[in-house]
Each structure stands twice: as structure tokens, then as C-alpha cells.
């Protein structure tokens, strides 16, 4: 057994002991300012990250750092109330480790959310976006190094890392709920600084609609291990190079908090209809 596989097994065993027989089929990663969606999880069992072997502790103040297991939208779920970011100093393997553990717990579908900067000039702050594709500009990859073929192939296909059926379902749910939802491309950068005007122009020319500092590593690992993915973003600030204004975490969190009820409604509706 590889070292990674052994570490996954140890972490999954520790979580199962505290889950009291609940086998989740859906995993949730709740991004910046979106962690309170966890309050909607019924009969939730809260497990601090620090009590799970191999898990770190998020260094971002807006991330609670708990693993929740319970029920949402009629489905058994496991939710990360907060996530790890590459800019915090974690390796790509460390920050994606929870996705590996979710798979070992029985998760077949991963719903990942994030806050992001919007570069599409026709979109508005507070809009939701379903991720159709991504561009990895983080300069690293969680699959770099030796590959355990029992966990996934050496060269995983990335022609559709975001499940087309789930994208269509999310759009249908948003339409039924009267919530404006865009569809676009997410560019992932290393952070933690925001981008320059020239960088926003470059990203837009490359075909990106939004930019953020997370999500893509987790999605790469999910694709590697055969977990289908739905990615949802909240546009928390506008990144238009010819009309660029300084922003701060407080402003981003404020927008995310306002948008969160919309995101929660979409996620619950998707789960109910899956």
C-alpha cells in the first residue's frame, strides 16, 4: 500500500468512527464567506480538522475548519466548512487530501464553491456562476510525483472536469428559483495578492470570466479519482482593468454573505433533484 493510500485510510477510519454509521454520497467544499451554508445541514456531526489525521487547520479567518457529516436536500453529505489554500503554504497534495478522504468515505459527487473576481464586463457583483471549465495558472499540480494506479490513472482526462449533467441541473434549478446564474471559465492563480490591471487583461484574453485562488487543485484530484464535480462561484468583486478599484477582504465577505442564500437555495435544490 502506498503512503498516500495508507494516510487516506487512516483519516477515513477516524472520520467513520465519529460519523456513527452515516455514509455520505455527496461532498461539499464551502468557500470564502460561504461556510454558514453548513447551518442548513440536518443532524450534523461536527469534526474539527485538527482531529483528523493528515488534515491541517485553515489559516483564513473566514474558514471555520470543521468537517460536517449529516443530511442536506435529502442526501447524506460531508461538508468542509472552510478549505485549504496553496498560498497558506500547504503543498498541493496536502490541500487536496480531504477530497481523497471524501472518496474513501463513499462520496461520488463533489460540489465545490468559491468566491471570485469577475472579469466579464456584462456580469454583476453578487452573480452566481456555474463553472463550465477552468484554466490552471497556479504553477503546480496535485498529481505531480509518483502515481498510485489504484487511486487513479497517471494521465487523467480533463476534457470535462465539470459534469455536464450537473451543470445543466444547476442552471435549471437557478431558473426555477428565479436566480440569475452565469456560466463561464474559472482561472486559478496562486495568490494571495490580487491581480494587476495587465494580468486581468491577460486572463480575459485567455478566455477566463472569473479569477480565484482555489478550486482547481481539488477538481483535478476529483477527476483523477473519478468523482464527478459541480463548481459554483460567487462573483464578489469586479476586476475590470480600465475601471479598477481597490478591494478588501471585508468587502468580499460582505458580498458573499448577501449572495449566500441564493447559493444555498441552488445547492439544496440540486441535491433534491439529483
Backbone bond lengths (Angstrom), bond angles and torsions (degrees), N, CA, C in turn:
res aa  C-N    CA-C-N  psi(-1)  N-CA   C-N-CA  omega(-1)  CA-C   N-CA-C  phi
1 X - - - 1.461 - - 1.530 109.15 -
2 X 1.349 116.20 132.03 1.458 120.06 179.26 1.523 110.22 -66.96
3 X 1.340 115.70 160.36 1.461 120.42 178.55 1.522 111.10 -60.98
4 X 1.355 117.36 -42.18 1.461 120.66 179.17 1.516 110.82 -61.94
5 X 1.324 116.70 -46.16 1.464 120.10 -178.56 1.526 110.73 -62.90
6 X 1.326 117.08 -38.52 1.457 121.36 177.93 1.528 111.01 -64.76
7 X 1.332 116.24 -41.55 1.466 120.38 179.00 1.521 111.18 -65.12
8 X 1.328 116.83 -39.55 1.468 121.21 177.44 1.522 110.20 -61.06
9 X 1.323 115.84 -45.34 1.472 120.91 -178.43 1.525 111.08 -61.78
10 X 1.325 117.08 -41.53 1.471 120.99 -179.59 1.525 110.77 -64.35
11 X 1.325 115.87 -44.98 1.462 119.63 -179.70 1.526 111.14 -65.46
12 X 1.332 116.57 -44.61 1.466 120.35 -179.76 1.522 111.06 -62.50
13 X 1.319 117.30 -39.16 1.458 121.02 178.94 1.527 111.03 -63.04
14 X 1.340 116.29 -41.32 1.459 120.33 179.19 1.525 111.19 -64.18
15 X 1.337 116.66 -40.73 1.460 120.58 179.61 1.527 110.76 -68.04
16 X 1.323 116.80 -41.76 1.467 120.46 -178.86 1.525 111.79 -60.73
17 X 1.307 117.11 -35.20 1.467 120.38 179.68 1.523 111.45 -63.09
18 X 1.337 115.37 -34.14 1.460 120.09 -178.98 1.523 112.75 -91.04
19 X 1.330 117.27 -13.40 1.468 121.35 -177.79 1.519 112.74 -81.02
20 X 1.309 116.80 -13.84 1.470 122.65 176.60 1.525 112.82 52.36
21 X 1.316 114.69 51.67 1.455 120.15 171.43 1.513 115.91 86.90
22 X 1.327 118.95 -3.15 1.474 121.68 179.22 1.522 109.15 -80.36
23 X 1.329 116.56 125.40 1.462 121.72 177.88 1.518 108.93 -110.07
24 X 1.327 118.07 102.55 1.470 120.38 -177.81 1.524 112.10 -73.07
25 X 1.317 115.54 143.67 1.460 121.79 176.06 1.528 112.46 -109.87
26 X 1.332 115.77 -14.66 1.456 121.14 -179.66 1.523 109.19 -126.45
27 X 1.331 115.94 132.37 1.452 121.42 175.26 1.519 110.29 -105.91
28 X 1.333 116.35 144.04 1.460 122.13 179.08 1.526 108.90 -126.31
29 X 1.327 116.88 134.28 1.455 121.62 170.86 1.516 106.62 -116.14
30 X 1.335 115.79 113.27 1.457 121.90 -174.38 1.518 109.39 -97.34
31 X 1.324 116.10 113.84 1.456 121.75 -171.68 1.509 114.63 -83.87
32 X 1.323 116.15 -168.72 1.462 124.10 -174.46 1.524 112.37 -51.48
33 X 1.341 115.44 122.85 1.447 120.74 176.99 1.512 114.94 75.33
34 X 1.343 116.84 2.95 1.463 120.47 -175.07 1.523 112.53 -114.88
35 X 1.316 116.88 7.14 1.459 121.17 -174.20 1.506 115.07 -67.78
36 X 1.340 118.42 -20.57 1.459 118.89 -176.96 1.522 112.96 -73.76
37 X 1.341 117.78 -7.02 1.460 120.22 171.56 1.525 109.17 -56.97
38 X 1.319 115.65 -23.81 1.463 121.04 179.41 1.515 111.62 -59.84
39 X 1.336 117.89 -26.31 1.464 120.97 -179.09 1.527 112.12 -64.23
40 X 1.342 116.55 -19.72 1.463 121.01 -179.59 1.533 112.66 -84.27
41 X 1.327 116.90 -9.72 1.469 120.39 -179.17 1.519 109.44 -74.46
42 X 1.316 116.57 123.86 1.462 121.84 -177.33 1.531 110.70 -82.98
43 X 1.333 114.17 145.71 1.474 121.36 177.21 1.528 111.65 51.33
44 X 1.329 114.90 40.29 1.467 119.86 -174.13 1.518 112.08 -71.93
45 X 1.308 115.40 134.49 1.452 122.41 171.24 1.520 106.61 -103.69
46 X 1.323 117.00 119.31 1.459 122.23 -175.21 1.519 110.56 -97.03
47 X 1.338 115.40 125.01 1.461 121.86 -179.34 1.525 107.96 -122.77
48 X 1.332 119.11 112.58 1.468 120.36 178.17 1.522 111.12 -60.71
49 X 1.327 116.42 139.86 1.463 120.38 178.68 1.526 111.31 -52.89
50 X 1.326 115.86 -39.13 1.468 120.15 -174.51 1.522 113.07 -65.05
51 X 1.332 117.07 -15.35 1.467 119.88 179.92 1.527 112.56 -93.98
52 X 1.342 117.37 0.38 1.462 121.51 -178.82 1.522 108.69 -106.15
53 X 1.327 118.84 122.76 1.476 120.99 179.64 1.529 111.49 -56.21
54 X 1.318 116.15 130.71 1.461 120.94 178.00 1.509 114.70 90.50
55 X 1.346 118.33 -13.74 1.459 121.66 177.43 1.523 108.93 -86.81
56 X 1.326 116.09 144.33 1.448 120.42 172.55 1.510 109.67 -95.25
57 X 1.312 116.42 -166.82 1.457 122.93 175.65 1.524 107.42 -122.70
58 X 1.329 116.86 123.15 1.467 120.94 -178.40 1.519 110.40 -60.11
59 X 1.333 115.32 138.09 1.460 121.43 -178.50 1.527 112.20 -99.24
60 X 1.335 116.68 5.65 1.463 121.15 178.84 1.521 108.51 -94.21
61 X 1.342 117.41 126.39 1.463 121.72 -172.43 1.524 113.17 -59.35
62 X 1.324 117.47 -31.78 1.470 120.32 -176.35 1.524 112.97 -81.33
63 X 1.338 117.57 1.89 1.460 121.49 -179.12 1.527 109.33 -110.00
64 X 1.336 116.95 118.17 1.467 121.74 -172.02 1.526 112.92 -67.55
65 X 1.332 117.12 -35.79 1.455 119.52 178.21 1.512 114.82 82.54
66 X 1.333 116.23 41.94 1.463 121.13 177.36 1.516 110.89 -128.23
67 X 1.324 115.74 150.65 1.463 121.90 171.06 1.520 106.79 -104.56
68 X 1.328 116.37 123.85 1.458 121.41 -177.59 1.517 109.94 -112.40
69 X 1.320 115.97 134.68 1.465 121.06 177.56 1.519 108.01 -124.18
70 X 1.327 116.54 126.46 1.462 120.56 -178.22 1.512 110.88 -176.39
71 X 1.336 115.19 -143.70 1.464 120.54 -176.23 1.522 110.17 -129.83
72 X 1.321 115.72 136.00 1.460 122.42 178.34 1.520 108.24 -145.53
73 X 1.316 116.50 128.42 1.456 120.23 -179.99 1.514 113.23 59.48
74 X 1.320 116.73 30.25 1.463 120.94 179.05 1.517 114.31 78.98
75 X 1.327 117.93 7.59 1.467 121.68 -179.23 1.530 109.80 -119.20
76 X 1.323 115.49 146.85 1.455 120.81 173.57 1.527 107.91 -75.89
77 X 1.341 116.17 125.74 1.458 119.73 -174.39 1.524 111.17 -130.81
78 X 1.325 114.93 156.72 1.456 122.48 167.64 1.523 105.96 -125.25
79 X 1.332 116.60 127.48 1.461 120.87 -172.91 1.521 111.03 -124.63
80 X 1.319 115.02 133.63 1.462 121.07 170.90 1.526 107.85 -87.72
81 X 1.314 116.10 114.00 1.463 121.13 177.09 1.530 106.98 -87.94
82 X 1.323 114.64 79.60 1.452 122.27 -170.35 1.516 109.69 111.47
83 X 1.333 115.98 163.39 1.457 121.56 -178.65 1.517 109.24 -143.42
84 X 1.341 115.40 176.12 1.457 121.30 175.23 1.526 108.60 -103.39
85 X 1.319 115.69 146.88 1.463 121.11 179.87 1.520 109.92 -119.54
86 X 1.303 116.35 147.68 1.463 121.69 179.91 1.525 111.12 -61.68
87 X 1.351 116.17 -36.14 1.466 118.92 -177.42 1.530 113.11 -68.64
88 X 1.347 117.36 -14.07 1.460 120.40 176.96 1.524 112.12 -74.80
89 X 1.320 116.06 -13.63 1.457 119.89 179.47 1.517 114.52 110.67
90 X 1.335 117.34 -1.82 1.465 120.44 176.34 1.523 110.08 -70.37
91 X 1.311 116.79 153.34 1.453 119.76 169.65 1.522 108.26 -77.69
92 X 1.322 116.37 163.74 1.465 120.28 177.26 1.527 110.83 -60.29
93 X 1.320 117.19 -36.33 1.461 121.10 -179.67 1.524 110.78 -68.51
94 X 1.327 116.83 -38.09 1.464 120.37 179.99 1.521 111.70 -68.27
95 X 1.330 117.09 -43.12 1.460 118.48 -175.00 1.525 112.54 -74.25
96 X 1.346 117.52 -19.91 1.466 120.36 178.03 1.531 112.11 -98.70
97 X 1.319 117.43 -2.91 1.461 121.02 -178.23 1.536 112.74 -54.63
98 X 1.345 119.53 -41.53 1.471 119.06 178.35 1.524 114.07 -57.73
99 X 1.334 117.75 -31.45 1.465 120.31 178.58 1.533 109.81 -67.26
100 X 1.324 116.33 -37.03 1.468 120.92 175.52 1.536 110.23 -62.99
101 X 1.334 115.64 -43.52 1.464 120.10 -178.42 1.529 110.60 -66.53
102 X 1.337 117.05 -38.48 1.466 120.01 177.01 1.521 111.09 -57.38
103 X 1.318 116.25 -43.08 1.469 121.07 178.05 1.518 110.14 -59.35
104 X 1.328 116.93 -43.76 1.465 121.32 -179.47 1.518 111.83 -66.55
105 X 1.336 117.35 -25.09 1.465 121.18 178.40 1.518 112.47 -79.82
106 X 1.350 117.28 -13.61 1.456 121.02 179.83 1.513 115.28 117.49
107 X 1.332 116.72 4.00 1.463 120.67 -177.81 1.529 110.82 -69.30
108 X 1.327 115.46 132.02 1.457 122.44 178.73 1.528 112.48 -111.60
109 X 1.344 115.83 -22.00 1.467 121.85 -178.18 1.526 109.27 -130.91
110 X 1.326 116.71 134.48 1.458 122.61 178.79 1.526 108.98 -115.86
111 X 1.338 115.64 126.34 1.469 121.28 173.16 1.521 106.98 -110.28
112 X 1.325 116.14 117.10 1.457 121.20 -175.73 1.524 109.76 -117.60
113 X 1.327 116.13 134.58 1.463 120.33 -179.43 1.517 110.31 -123.09
114 X 1.314 115.65 159.96 1.458 120.73 178.88 1.519 110.44 -158.67
115 X 1.325 114.36 162.34 1.457 121.44 167.74 1.525 107.40 -99.33
116 X 1.319 117.45 142.33 1.464 119.41 -174.19 1.521 110.69 -147.93
117 X 1.336 114.83 165.53 1.453 120.87 174.88 1.515 110.35 -94.60
118 X 1.311 116.65 135.24 1.461 121.14 -177.12 1.517 112.38 -93.00
119 X 1.324 116.11 129.75 1.462 121.41 179.11 1.522 112.81 -112.08
120 X 1.317 116.59 -11.05 1.461 119.99 177.22 1.535 108.12 -77.91
121 X 1.324 118.14 115.68 1.468 120.68 -173.14 1.522 114.40 -66.79
122 X 1.324 117.90 -14.28 1.468 119.94 -178.90 1.527 112.27 -90.14
123 X 1.340 116.62 -4.80 1.461 120.66 -179.50 1.511 110.97 -99.56
124 X 1.351 116.54 165.72 1.451 121.33 -174.18 1.529 111.53 -121.34
125 X 1.329 115.29 155.39 1.463 120.54 172.24 1.528 109.03 -60.08
126 X 1.319 116.17 134.37 1.460 120.92 -178.84 1.508 114.13 95.92
127 X 1.346 117.07 -11.27 1.467 119.99 176.13 1.528 110.29 -65.75
128 X 1.327 115.04 149.90 1.460 121.04 168.94 1.527 108.15 -93.50
129 X 1.326 115.63 149.59 1.467 120.42 174.98 1.515 108.65 -134.79
130 X 1.318 116.47 131.92 1.456 120.83 170.89 1.523 106.53 -90.41
131 X 1.324 116.27 131.95 1.456 120.58 -175.47 1.525 110.09 -80.01
132 X 1.320 114.75 122.12 1.461 121.28 179.28 1.526 111.15 -93.71
133 X 1.344 116.10 -28.69 1.462 121.19 -178.64 1.525 107.73 -166.39
134 X 1.324 116.80 172.04 1.460 118.73 179.17 1.528 111.49 -142.92
135 X 1.332 114.24 165.02 1.458 122.87 174.44 1.526 107.05 -125.18
136 X 1.309 116.79 120.92 1.463 120.81 -178.78 1.527 109.79 -91.74
137 X 1.329 115.90 107.99 1.466 122.23 178.09 1.532 110.49 -117.55
138 X 1.315 116.47 25.80 1.458 120.43 -175.87 1.529 112.44 -84.29
139 X 1.329 117.12 -12.43 1.448 119.74 176.69 1.513 114.73 79.59
140 X 1.313 117.69 11.73 1.465 121.85 179.07 1.518 108.18 -154.85
141 X 1.328 116.14 171.17 1.460 121.75 -176.85 1.520 108.92 -148.16
142 X 1.333 118.45 132.33 1.469 120.82 -178.43 1.526 113.95 -67.62
143 X 1.329 117.55 -12.01 1.468 120.61 -179.94 1.520 111.89 -95.47
144 X 1.320 117.21 1.62 1.460 121.30 179.85 1.530 109.89 -66.00
145 X 1.321 116.66 136.03 1.460 121.38 -178.30 1.518 111.18 109.95
146 X 1.325 116.47 -167.29 1.460 121.26 -179.70 1.524 110.52 -60.98
147 X 1.330 116.19 144.29 1.459 121.46 179.17 1.522 110.34 -110.73
148 X 1.338 115.86 131.94 1.462 122.13 172.94 1.524 106.85 -93.36
149 X 1.313 117.16 108.64 1.464 121.33 -175.62 1.523 113.22 -63.17
150 X 1.338 117.09 -19.31 1.462 119.32 178.29 1.530 111.58 -76.89
151 X 1.327 116.88 -15.84 1.465 120.98 177.84 1.522 111.90 -94.84
152 X 1.339 116.77 -27.16 1.454 120.43 -178.92 1.508 110.15 168.84
153 X 1.339 117.83 166.89 1.468 121.49 -176.02 1.521 112.96 -73.52
154 X 1.316 115.92 155.47 1.464 120.98 178.05 1.530 111.72 -59.24
155 X 1.338 116.81 -40.43 1.457 121.47 -177.07 1.537 109.53 -122.45
156 X 1.328 118.00 78.73 1.468 120.01 -177.36 1.527 112.47 -67.51
157 X 1.313 116.00 144.00 1.459 121.97 178.28 1.524 110.02 -73.85
158 X 1.331 116.60 138.33 1.462 120.95 179.62 1.528 111.69 -125.51
159 X 1.336 116.02 28.49 1.457 119.31 -179.46 1.529 112.27 -69.27
160 X 1.330 117.08 -24.24 1.463 120.99 178.20 1.529 109.03 -149.41
161 X 1.345 118.14 69.25 1.466 120.10 -178.55 1.527 113.52 -65.87
162 X 1.347 115.91 -22.66 1.461 120.85 177.26 1.528 107.82 -107.16
163 X 1.319 116.12 122.43 1.467 122.36 -171.19 1.533 111.48 -60.54
164 X 1.335 118.41 119.00 1.469 120.86 -179.42 1.529 112.54 -58.50
165 X 1.332 117.24 -37.90 1.465 119.87 -179.92 1.524 111.36 -64.85
166 X 1.331 116.68 -39.14 1.461 119.76 179.07 1.522 111.65 -72.06
167 X 1.322 117.17 -34.15 1.469 120.55 175.12 1.527 109.87 -60.62
168 X 1.327 115.92 -47.71 1.465 120.55 -180.00 1.528 110.77 -63.13
169 X 1.325 116.96 -39.06 1.463 120.97 179.39 1.527 110.45 -65.32
170 X 1.335 117.44 -44.33 1.462 120.73 179.55 1.520 111.06 -61.53
171 X 1.332 116.78 -42.26 1.467 120.38 179.37 1.523 110.74 -64.81
172 X 1.321 116.59 -39.25 1.461 120.81 178.52 1.524 111.02 -65.37
173 X 1.332 116.35 -41.98 1.465 120.81 178.77 1.523 110.88 -63.61
174 X 1.337 116.77 -44.49 1.459 120.80 179.77 1.529 110.86 -62.00
175 X 1.320 115.70 -41.34 1.470 120.20 179.13 1.524 110.34 -62.25
176 X 1.323 116.81 -45.53 1.472 121.11 -179.92 1.523 111.70 -63.67
177 X 1.334 116.26 -31.62 1.462 121.12 -178.58 1.533 112.67 -87.00
178 X 1.327 116.79 -5.78 1.454 120.59 -178.75 1.519 113.07 72.74
179 X 1.340 116.17 29.95 1.462 122.14 -178.44 1.521 109.03 -107.27
180 X 1.332 116.25 128.69 1.463 120.23 178.82 1.526 109.70 -71.55
181 X 1.326 115.39 124.18 1.465 120.42 179.05 1.521 109.31 -131.67
182 X 1.316 115.76 126.81 1.452 121.91 175.83 1.530 109.22 -91.70
183 X 1.318 116.22 165.26 1.463 121.72 172.60 1.528 107.73 -127.60
184 X 1.341 117.48 129.82 1.446 117.54 -176.94 1.513 115.02 -166.84
185 X 1.328 114.31 -168.96 1.460 123.01 -174.29 1.529 110.01 -105.26
186 X 1.320 115.47 132.22 1.466 123.31 -179.18 1.518 109.06 -102.65
187 X 1.323 116.89 124.64 1.462 121.61 174.63 1.522 108.55 -100.14
188 X 1.327 116.36 129.16 1.461 121.10 179.70 1.517 110.02 -104.79
189 X 1.336 115.42 126.88 1.463 121.82 177.53 1.525 108.72 -122.03
190 X 1.332 115.70 166.75 1.451 119.67 -173.25 1.514 114.95 -74.23
191 X 1.352 118.00 -35.01 1.451 119.97 -176.45 1.520 111.37 69.37
192 X 1.351 118.76 -170.34 1.462 126.28 3.97 1.533 114.89 -86.32
193 X 1.335 117.89 -6.70 1.461 118.50 178.49 1.524 110.64 -71.17
194 X 1.325 115.07 151.59 1.459 119.41 171.15 1.526 108.41 -76.56
195 X 1.314 116.63 174.31 1.459 120.63 -169.92 1.532 112.61 -90.73
196 X 1.319 114.68 160.12 1.461 120.94 174.56 1.533 109.28 -82.50
197 X 1.317 115.76 168.09 1.467 119.35 178.03 1.529 110.81 -60.59
198 X 1.329 116.80 -40.05 1.465 120.01 -179.97 1.524 111.15 -65.42
199 X 1.327 115.88 -36.84 1.469 119.35 179.36 1.520 111.18 -68.68
200 X 1.327 117.81 -38.91 1.468 119.96 176.22 1.529 110.57 -62.21
201 X 1.327 116.95 -41.06 1.469 119.66 177.60 1.528 110.71 -61.53
202 X 1.326 116.08 -43.50 1.462 120.60 179.59 1.525 111.10 -61.43
203 X 1.326 116.57 -46.83 1.461 121.02 -178.26 1.526 111.06 -62.35
204 X 1.310 115.86 -40.79 1.463 120.01 179.86 1.529 110.27 -66.09
205 X 1.339 116.59 -41.23 1.465 120.56 178.75 1.526 110.84 -65.11
206 X 1.318 117.80 -28.38 1.463 122.12 178.67 1.524 112.69 -75.62
207 X 1.332 116.43 -13.10 1.455 119.96 177.65 1.508 115.36 107.67
208 X 1.346 117.43 8.87 1.460 120.38 179.95 1.527 110.50 -84.41
209 X 1.329 115.05 142.59 1.464 121.17 176.13 1.523 111.90 -99.06
210 X 1.334 116.20 -30.95 1.464 121.24 179.57 1.524 108.61 -138.84
211 X 1.335 115.83 164.16 1.457 120.44 179.50 1.524 109.01 -136.85
212 X 1.342 115.93 141.50 1.453 121.15 178.95 1.516 110.66 -153.74
213 X 1.338 115.49 -177.49 1.465 121.47 -173.04 1.525 112.45 -120.35
214 X 1.323 117.65 26.77 1.467 120.30 -176.13 1.517 110.29 -153.17
215 X 1.311 116.26 -161.25 1.473 126.04 167.63 1.523 114.73 73.88
216 X 1.323 117.79 -53.42 1.461 120.21 -173.73 1.533 113.21 -60.19
217 X 1.338 120.43 -44.30 1.473 118.07 177.81 1.527 113.01 -57.81
218 X 1.337 116.54 -42.59 1.465 120.35 179.60 1.526 111.48 -63.72
219 X 1.341 115.07 -38.69 1.467 119.37 -179.04 1.532 110.62 -69.13
220 X 1.324 117.48 -37.46 1.460 120.48 177.41 1.528 110.43 -60.81
221 X 1.327 116.96 -44.78 1.464 120.65 178.72 1.526 110.79 -66.05
222 X 1.321 117.15 -39.93 1.465 120.34 177.62 1.525 110.74 -60.23
223 X 1.341 116.70 -43.41 1.470 120.26 177.70 1.525 110.62 -63.57
224 X 1.321 116.43 -39.78 1.465 121.65 -179.79 1.518 111.39 -59.95
225 X 1.333 116.97 -39.46 1.464 120.32 -174.70 1.533 113.40 -98.19
226 X 1.341 116.87 4.47 1.458 120.11 174.80 1.512 115.20 82.98
227 X 1.326 117.49 22.77 1.465 121.73 176.85 1.526 108.97 -92.70
228 X 1.311 117.66 127.30 1.457 119.38 179.26 1.527 109.42 -77.52
229 X 1.348 115.87 151.48 1.460 120.98 -168.96 1.523 111.93 -130.49
230 X 1.343 114.58 139.50 1.460 122.48 166.08 1.526 106.67 -119.91
231 X 1.325 117.18 123.29 1.460 121.80 179.79 1.513 111.10 -110.98
232 X 1.332 116.52 130.39 1.456 122.22 -179.01 1.525 109.62 -129.07
233 X 1.326 116.39 133.95 1.457 121.89 -179.61 1.519 110.61 -120.84
234 X 1.335 115.38 148.74 1.460 122.07 169.14 1.525 107.26 -110.32
235 X 1.321 117.32 123.65 1.463 121.41 179.09 1.525 107.95 -81.18
236 X 1.324 115.81 108.39 1.469 120.62 -172.64 1.526 113.76 -100.34
237 X 1.318 117.67 -13.45 1.460 120.31 177.26 1.522 109.27 -157.15
238 X 1.333 116.15 154.96 1.459 121.03 179.89 1.520 109.60 -96.66
239 X 1.326 114.88 133.16 1.467 121.46 -176.18 1.525 109.15 -119.37
240 X 1.312 114.99 65.69 1.458 121.28 -178.10 1.523 107.79 -99.66
241 X 1.331 119.15 112.45 1.466 121.97 -170.23 1.521 115.48 -58.97
242 X 1.323 117.03 -28.09 1.462 119.19 -179.02 1.531 112.49 -91.11
243 X 1.332 115.91 -0.90 1.468 120.56 176.76 1.524 108.37 -146.80
244 X 1.328 114.94 53.75 1.462 121.58 -172.20 1.522 111.10 -93.34
245 X 1.330 115.43 132.35 1.457 120.98 179.17 1.525 109.13 -125.72
246 X 1.326 118.09 147.87 1.466 120.71 177.93 1.524 110.73 -59.87
247 X 1.330 116.42 147.21 1.457 120.91 176.06 1.523 108.27 -133.87
248 X 1.314 116.49 169.31 1.459 121.99 -177.93 1.513 109.18 -142.66
249 X 1.332 116.62 160.50 1.463 121.72 -178.28 1.523 111.08 -56.85
250 X 1.319 117.53 -38.07 1.470 120.43 -178.28 1.523 110.81 -60.11
251 X 1.329 116.73 -41.66 1.466 120.42 179.50 1.518 111.06 -67.74
252 X 1.333 116.00 -39.43 1.465 120.58 178.58 1.520 110.71 -62.60
253 X 1.334 116.35 -44.76 1.466 120.67 -179.80 1.526 111.46 -64.86
254 X 1.323 116.62 -34.55 1.461 120.22 179.49 1.523 110.98 -65.20
255 X 1.328 116.50 -43.85 1.473 120.17 178.17 1.521 110.35 -65.89
256 X 1.334 116.32 -42.72 1.460 120.30 -179.88 1.527 111.00 -60.62
257 X 1.329 116.87 -39.63 1.463 120.68 -179.90 1.528 111.72 -64.54
258 X 1.343 116.00 -38.02 1.467 120.09 178.64 1.529 110.85 -69.21
259 X 1.342 115.83 -37.39 1.467 120.37 -177.27 1.523 112.69 -80.11
260 X 1.321 116.74 -19.15 1.460 120.16 -172.87 1.528 114.70 -56.65
261 X 1.339 119.80 -42.97 1.474 118.17 178.37 1.526 113.33 -57.39
262 X 1.344 116.17 -35.08 1.465 119.31 177.49 1.526 110.52 -66.80
263 X 1.330 115.92 -45.62 1.460 120.04 179.38 1.519 110.52 -62.05
264 X 1.331 116.51 -43.48 1.466 120.57 -179.73 1.523 111.13 -60.60
265 X 1.329 116.45 -41.87 1.468 120.44 179.65 1.520 111.33 -62.18
266 X 1.338 116.20 -42.62 1.465 120.35 179.63 1.523 110.61 -64.82
267 X 1.335 116.64 -46.88 1.465 120.36 -178.40 1.521 111.20 -60.99
268 X 1.319 117.13 -46.78 1.467 120.07 -179.72 1.522 110.47 -62.74
269 X 1.327 116.84 -42.67 1.463 120.59 179.37 1.515 111.81 -63.47
270 X 1.341 117.08 -40.23 1.459 121.28 176.26 1.528 110.16 -60.90
271 X 1.322 116.56 -46.36 1.462 120.09 -179.44 1.517 111.45 -61.85
272 X 1.324 117.08 -40.48 1.458 120.78 179.80 1.519 112.16 -63.99
273 X 1.337 116.66 -31.04 1.462 121.26 -175.02 1.524 114.16 -99.91
274 X 1.320 116.89 -2.07 1.477 120.19 179.67 1.532 110.46 -68.94
